[in-house]
């Protein structure tokens, strides 16, 4: 029997993940069975189970794939010299979110995962691990921004990273649950909030 190429294996795996994404977005995690995903992917049971054994594995793989795109964006921002201003970093991150927010955009699954994490330990662990990876890079980016004068000298990089993550999550939630939110409007709001206190401003809030 001829050896299956790595490219074929990768394409088949992506085919399954795309099918699972469509099913989860259409029916939610709990109302989607493995058989639903197998049918959506157009594969035999045997072929399917060569790649994934459970819905949990599918969800983890989808999350990892999308987290990879956000991490790549953060890595690119980290590599810039000098580091970008905070509004520019937000613009790049939200552009990546928009790229994955189409009708079948996997980022929409993030909202389902967050809901499940509130009471399911397995989901909570998945979300926690993802947050650590993103927060680590966001903290490094905030530290570079502070050292380059893009943030106040006394800014806490970990605190800034926490807010960056919260604002990105807020954009996703509003986009998915409250109807379309314009990226430019959202970015204008961020700039208005941080404009006075973002970079080297000694003023303190009353």
C-alpha beads as a LAMMPS data file, in Angstrom:
LAMMPS data file: protein, C-alpha beads

206 atoms
205 bonds

1 atom types
1 bond types

-500.0 500.0 xlo xhi
-500.0 500.0 ylo yhi
-500.0 500.0 zlo zhi

Masses

1 110.0

Atoms # bond

1 1 1 0.000 0.000 0.000
2 1 1 1.460 3.383 -0.962
3 1 1 2.425 5.667 1.892
4 1 1 0.005 8.549 2.447
5 1 1 1.744 11.912 2.092
6 1 1 1.951 14.429 4.913
7 1 1 0.135 16.927 2.694
8 1 1 -2.775 14.512 2.270
9 1 1 -2.973 13.885 6.017
10 1 1 -2.923 17.620 6.745
11 1 1 -5.630 18.295 4.152
12 1 1 -7.857 15.535 5.542
13 1 1 -7.396 16.832 9.079
14 1 1 -8.340 20.343 7.940
15 1 1 -11.386 18.902 6.160
16 1 1 -12.547 17.378 9.448
17 1 1 -11.924 20.548 11.442
18 1 1 -13.849 22.624 8.899
19 1 1 -16.759 20.189 9.104
20 1 1 -16.701 20.220 12.910
21 1 1 -16.624 24.027 12.920
22 1 1 -19.729 24.188 10.727
23 1 1 -21.556 21.690 12.946
24 1 1 -20.636 23.425 16.201
25 1 1 -21.636 26.824 14.850
26 1 1 -24.927 25.466 13.526
27 1 1 -26.007 23.324 16.483
28 1 1 -23.662 23.991 19.419
29 1 1 -21.388 21.504 21.147
30 1 1 -24.006 19.533 23.042
31 1 1 -26.339 19.066 20.081
32 1 1 -23.571 17.928 17.754
33 1 1 -22.614 14.253 17.727
34 1 1 -19.500 12.696 16.316
35 1 1 -21.731 11.100 13.684
36 1 1 -22.912 14.571 12.665
37 1 1 -19.336 15.659 12.094
38 1 1 -18.453 12.470 10.218
39 1 1 -21.450 12.975 7.910
40 1 1 -20.591 16.666 7.397
41 1 1 -17.005 15.752 6.521
42 1 1 -18.136 13.084 4.051
43 1 1 -15.823 10.448 5.493
44 1 1 -16.152 6.882 6.636
45 1 1 -16.151 6.197 10.365
46 1 1 -12.797 4.443 10.108
47 1 1 -11.171 7.284 8.180
48 1 1 -12.510 9.865 10.622
49 1 1 -11.295 8.123 13.772
50 1 1 -7.765 7.984 12.413
51 1 1 -7.618 11.693 13.267
52 1 1 -9.928 12.387 16.212
53 1 1 -11.494 10.243 18.914
54 1 1 -13.822 12.714 20.623
55 1 1 -15.550 16.079 20.403
56 1 1 -13.154 17.347 23.047
57 1 1 -10.219 16.627 20.734
58 1 1 -11.965 18.440 17.895
59 1 1 -12.692 21.493 20.027
60 1 1 -9.134 21.605 21.308
61 1 1 -7.740 21.371 17.764
62 1 1 -10.000 24.161 16.490
63 1 1 -9.050 26.363 19.440
64 1 1 -5.342 25.690 18.964
65 1 1 -5.539 26.547 15.275
66 1 1 -7.212 29.895 15.887
67 1 1 -5.010 30.716 18.865
68 1 1 -2.088 30.163 16.539
69 1 1 -3.240 33.033 14.327
70 1 1 -3.506 35.414 17.293
71 1 1 -0.122 34.312 18.621
72 1 1 1.417 34.868 15.187
73 1 1 0.040 38.410 15.141
74 1 1 1.486 39.082 18.599
75 1 1 4.845 37.662 17.539
76 1 1 4.877 39.953 14.503
77 1 1 4.095 42.958 16.699
78 1 1 6.849 41.910 19.103
79 1 1 9.331 41.769 16.225
80 1 1 8.620 45.336 15.083
81 1 1 11.301 47.918 15.776
82 1 1 10.363 50.241 17.303
83 1 1 7.340 48.584 18.915
84 1 1 3.978 49.862 17.636
85 1 1 1.766 52.271 19.585
86 1 1 -1.003 50.561 21.521
87 1 1 -3.795 51.630 19.102
88 1 1 -1.843 50.123 16.210
89 1 1 -1.415 46.853 18.111
90 1 1 -5.151 46.746 18.777
91 1 1 -5.866 47.412 15.107
92 1 1 -3.702 44.449 14.069
93 1 1 -5.272 42.115 16.645
94 1 1 -8.841 43.075 15.760
95 1 1 -8.084 42.702 12.059
96 1 1 -7.053 39.121 12.785
97 1 1 -10.271 38.593 14.758
98 1 1 -12.346 39.973 11.870
99 1 1 -10.563 37.606 9.511
100 1 1 -11.981 34.705 11.553
101 1 1 -15.463 36.120 12.236
102 1 1 -17.262 35.223 9.024
103 1 1 -20.459 33.199 8.838
104 1 1 -18.418 30.082 9.536
105 1 1 -15.649 31.839 11.425
106 1 1 -14.085 29.614 14.090
107 1 1 -13.607 32.598 16.416
108 1 1 -17.372 32.424 17.020
109 1 1 -16.770 29.087 18.722
110 1 1 -14.719 30.925 21.346
111 1 1 -17.942 32.277 22.869
112 1 1 -19.262 28.717 23.243
113 1 1 -15.987 27.610 24.806
114 1 1 -16.033 30.488 27.314
115 1 1 -19.554 29.557 28.355
116 1 1 -18.634 25.905 28.845
117 1 1 -15.514 26.848 30.822
118 1 1 -17.676 28.356 33.560
119 1 1 -18.669 24.892 34.785
120 1 1 -16.731 22.256 32.826
121 1 1 -13.192 21.644 34.205
122 1 1 -11.915 20.325 30.867
123 1 1 -12.995 23.486 29.060
124 1 1 -11.691 25.631 31.913
125 1 1 -8.274 23.989 31.582
126 1 1 -8.281 24.529 27.815
127 1 1 -9.177 28.206 28.179
128 1 1 -6.671 28.685 30.994
129 1 1 -3.811 27.248 28.971
130 1 1 -4.704 29.416 25.986
131 1 1 -4.869 32.535 28.134
132 1 1 -1.426 31.883 29.600
133 1 1 0.125 31.620 26.142
134 1 1 -1.538 34.766 24.824
135 1 1 -1.002 36.760 28.023
136 1 1 2.711 35.894 28.076
137 1 1 3.235 37.402 24.629
138 1 1 0.924 40.339 25.281
139 1 1 2.886 41.085 28.475
140 1 1 6.170 41.020 26.557
141 1 1 4.684 43.384 23.977
142 1 1 3.442 45.782 26.673
143 1 1 6.888 45.743 28.305
144 1 1 8.530 46.698 25.008
145 1 1 5.973 49.469 24.492
146 1 1 6.637 50.840 27.970
147 1 1 10.402 50.797 27.471
148 1 1 9.991 52.580 24.124
149 1 1 7.868 55.335 25.686
150 1 1 4.577 54.190 24.155
151 1 1 3.189 53.610 27.658
152 1 1 3.659 55.460 30.924
153 1 1 6.968 54.641 32.648
154 1 1 5.130 53.168 35.635
155 1 1 2.824 50.982 33.512
156 1 1 2.549 47.375 34.672
157 1 1 2.979 45.177 31.545
158 1 1 0.931 42.328 33.035
159 1 1 -1.921 44.707 33.832
160 1 1 -1.789 46.143 30.315
161 1 1 -1.808 42.618 28.831
162 1 1 -4.872 41.732 30.893
163 1 1 -6.746 44.754 29.532
164 1 1 -5.631 44.024 25.954
165 1 1 -7.095 40.540 26.264
166 1 1 -10.280 41.861 27.830
167 1 1 -10.855 44.408 25.079
168 1 1 -10.262 41.820 22.351
169 1 1 -12.685 39.436 24.079
170 1 1 -15.203 42.253 24.402
171 1 1 -14.982 42.896 20.675
172 1 1 -15.650 39.223 19.931
173 1 1 -18.591 39.016 22.352
174 1 1 -20.258 42.172 21.041
175 1 1 -19.698 41.071 17.468
176 1 1 -21.161 37.604 17.994
177 1 1 -23.924 38.270 20.519
178 1 1 -24.964 41.878 19.916
179 1 1 -24.725 42.186 16.149
180 1 1 -22.011 43.620 14.002
181 1 1 -19.678 46.067 15.727
182 1 1 -17.598 48.223 13.403
183 1 1 -13.877 47.745 13.948
184 1 1 -13.128 51.389 13.231
185 1 1 -15.739 52.511 15.764
186 1 1 -14.341 50.119 18.372
187 1 1 -10.783 51.287 17.727
188 1 1 -11.874 54.926 17.947
189 1 1 -13.359 54.184 21.350
190 1 1 -10.138 52.521 22.530
191 1 1 -8.078 55.479 21.318
192 1 1 -10.371 57.910 23.126
193 1 1 -10.032 55.932 26.367
194 1 1 -6.261 55.572 26.309
195 1 1 -5.332 58.750 24.455
196 1 1 -4.799 60.894 27.518
197 1 1 -3.114 58.314 29.721
198 1 1 -1.455 55.944 27.284
199 1 1 2.044 57.286 26.754
200 1 1 4.120 59.073 29.330
201 1 1 1.268 61.233 30.639
202 1 1 1.767 62.148 34.271
203 1 1 -1.890 63.084 34.840
204 1 1 -3.831 60.939 37.264
205 1 1 -7.535 60.234 37.193
206 1 1 -9.512 62.087 39.817

Bonds

1 1 1 2
2 1 2 3
3 1 3 4
4 1 4 5
5 1 5 6
6 1 6 7
7 1 7 8
8 1 8 9
9 1 9 10
10 1 10 11
11 1 11 12
12 1 12 13
13 1 13 14
14 1 14 15
15 1 15 16
16 1 16 17
17 1 17 18
18 1 18 19
19 1 19 20
20 1 20 21
21 1 21 22
22 1 22 23
23 1 23 24
24 1 24 25
25 1 25 26
26 1 26 27
27 1 27 28
28 1 28 29
29 1 29 30
30 1 30 31
31 1 31 32
32 1 32 33
33 1 33 34
34 1 34 35
35 1 35 36
36 1 36 37
37 1 37 38
38 1 38 39
39 1 39 40
40 1 40 41
41 1 41 42
42 1 42 43
43 1 43 44
44 1 44 45
45 1 45 46
46 1 46 47
47 1 47 48
48 1 48 49
49 1 49 50
50 1 50 51
51 1 51 52
52 1 52 53
53 1 53 54
54 1 54 55
55 1 55 56
56 1 56 57
57 1 57 58
58 1 58 59
59 1 59 60
60 1 60 61
61 1 61 62
62 1 62 63
63 1 63 64
64 1 64 65
65 1 65 66
66 1 66 67
67 1 67 68
68 1 68 69
69 1 69 70
70 1 70 71
71 1 71 72
72 1 72 73
73 1 73 74
74 1 74 75
75 1 75 76
76 1 76 77
77 1 77 78
78 1 78 79
79 1 79 80
80 1 80 81
81 1 81 82
82 1 82 83
83 1 83 84
84 1 84 85
85 1 85 86
86 1 86 87
87 1 87 88
88 1 88 89
89 1 89 90
90 1 90 91
91 1 91 92
92 1 92 93
93 1 93 94
94 1 94 95
95 1 95 96
96 1 96 97
97 1 97 98
98 1 98 99
99 1 99 100
100 1 100 101
101 1 101 102
102 1 102 103
103 1 103 104
104 1 104 105
105 1 105 106
106 1 106 107
107 1 107 108
108 1 108 109
109 1 109 110
110 1 110 111
111 1 111 112
112 1 112 113
113 1 113 114
114 1 114 115
115 1 115 116
116 1 116 117
117 1 117 118
118 1 118 119
119 1 119 120
120 1 120 121
121 1 121 122
122 1 122 123
123 1 123 124
124 1 124 125
125 1 125 126
126 1 126 127
127 1 127 128
128 1 128 129
129 1 129 130
130 1 130 131
131 1 131 132
132 1 132 133
133 1 133 134
134 1 134 135
135 1 135 136
136 1 136 137
137 1 137 138
138 1 138 139
139 1 139 140
140 1 140 141
141 1 141 142
142 1 142 143
143 1 143 144
144 1 144 145
145 1 145 146
146 1 146 147
147 1 147 148
148 1 148 149
149 1 149 150
150 1 150 151
151 1 151 152
152 1 152 153
153 1 153 154
154 1 154 155
155 1 155 156
156 1 156 157
157 1 157 158
158 1 158 159
159 1 159 160
160 1 160 161
161 1 161 162
162 1 162 163
163 1 163 164
164 1 164 165
165 1 165 166
166 1 166 167
167 1 167 168
168 1 168 169
169 1 169 170
170 1 170 171
171 1 171 172
172 1 172 173
173 1 173 174
174 1 174 175
175 1 175 176
176 1 176 177
177 1 177 178
178 1 178 179
179 1 179 180
180 1 180 181
181 1 181 182
182 1 182 183
183 1 183 184
184 1 184 185
185 1 185 186
186 1 186 187
187 1 187 188
188 1 188 189
189 1 189 190
190 1 190 191
191 1 191 192
192 1 192 193
193 1 193 194
194 1 194 195
195 1 195 196
196 1 196 197
197 1 197 198
198 1 198 199
199 1 199 200
200 1 200 201
201 1 201 202
202 1 202 203
203 1 203 204
204 1 204 205
205 1 205 206
